[in-house]
Amino acid sequence: MRIIKAKDYDAMSAAAARIIAAQIALKPDCVLGLATGSSPVGTYKKLIEWNHAGELDFSAVRSVNLDEYAGLTPDHDQSYAYFMRHNLFDHVNIDLKNTNVPSGINGDGECARYDQVIRDFGGIDLQLLGLGVNGHIGFNEPDDHFSLGTHKVTLTESTREANKRFFASIDDVPTHAYTMGVRDILQARRVLMVASGANKAQAVKEAFFGPVTPNVPASILQYHPDFILVADEEALSLL
Ligand SMILES: N[C@@H]1[C@@H](O)[C@H](O)[C@@H](COP(=O)(O)O)O[C@@H]1O
């Protein structure tokens, strides 16, 4: 595990974006595992900037996103499909046909379909992650075992509470989601996490300086052979 300490959110975003840009430069048709939430937004802004400057080419890049709320259509403004178009895809020269977000409305067959998409791509070259305040990755919530492939989860109240800021009220926050499993994430050849702010400090400490346990899903990344945490000073403040 490598930790890159950044001064603040902007420095964290630039450092993470450099790692992603290097991946694209090394393998122009790489498979990027992408994440939503406020943590990666600054990283995406940097990538957009470099794409516009002609320094970064997304034309052959393929992508698979981590998760999606159950019940939200891709045009719902809080769906992760919408988030990705708004925060990245619409602003770079990626071919939308090469991008994938789990469907929130396909029902039971979606999990197997999505894992097949990842397999058909030959796996993920670089998986970008945020960190939930309860240590979740994607929507893999604390549990008594680590999950395997894509599956449907019941969101914890703490996650719904943390994410309600994006919705009109807590009642509008979906109760379920589809997420890649922990195994899918661990099988990525490189994993890059961005964490920012004092509200992530406890989760960072428990995930990377405590025991590996499914009760803190991110802790399994301690076993990943190529895991990079890029965090700002506040997120590292409890270490
Ligand atoms: N499913 C997403 C996660 O992938 C994300 O990492 C987490 C943290 O979000 P934020 O970066 O906004 O704190 O939020 C959601 O629950």
The ligand as an SDF file (V2000), in Angstrom:
LIG
                    3D

 16 16  0  0  0  0  0  0  0  0999 V2000
  -21.4450    4.7230   -3.6380 N   0  0  0  0  0  0  0  0  0  0  0  0
  -20.7320    5.9160   -3.3590 C   0  0  0  0  0  0  0  0  0  0  0  0
  -19.2990    5.5720   -3.0660 C   0  0  0  0  0  0  0  0  0  0  0  0
  -18.6970    5.0320   -4.2240 O   0  0  0  0  0  0  0  0  0  0  0  0
  -18.5600    6.7930   -2.5800 C   0  0  0  0  0  0  0  0  0  0  0  0
  -17.2110    6.4910   -2.3690 O   0  0  0  0  0  0  0  0  0  0  0  0
  -19.1880    7.2970   -1.3060 C   0  0  0  0  0  0  0  0  0  0  0  0
  -18.4740    8.4840   -0.7070 C   0  0  0  0  0  0  0  0  0  0  0  0
  -18.9290    9.6560   -1.2920 O   0  0  0  0  0  0  0  0  0  0  0  0
  -18.2520   11.0520   -1.1490 P   0  0  0  0  0  0  0  0  0  0  0  0
  -17.0540   11.0260   -1.9970 O   0  0  0  0  0  0  0  0  0  0  0  0
  -19.2920   12.0140   -1.6490 O   0  0  0  0  0  0  0  0  0  0  0  0
  -17.9530   11.2490    0.2850 O   0  0  0  0  0  0  0  0  0  0  0  0
  -20.5040    7.6740   -1.6300 O   0  0  0  0  0  0  0  0  0  0  0  0
  -21.3640    6.7320   -2.2350 C   0  0  0  0  0  0  0  0  0  0  0  0
  -21.8870    5.9440   -1.2310 O   0  0  0  0  0  0  0  0  0  0  0  0
  1  2  1  0
  2  3  1  0
  2 15  1  0
  3  4  1  0
  3  5  1  0
  5  6  1  0
  5  7  1  0
  7  8  1  0
  7 14  1  0
  8  9  1  0
  9 10  1  0
 10 11  2  0
 10 12  1  0
 10 13  1  0
 14 15  1  0
 15 16  1  0
M  END
$$$$
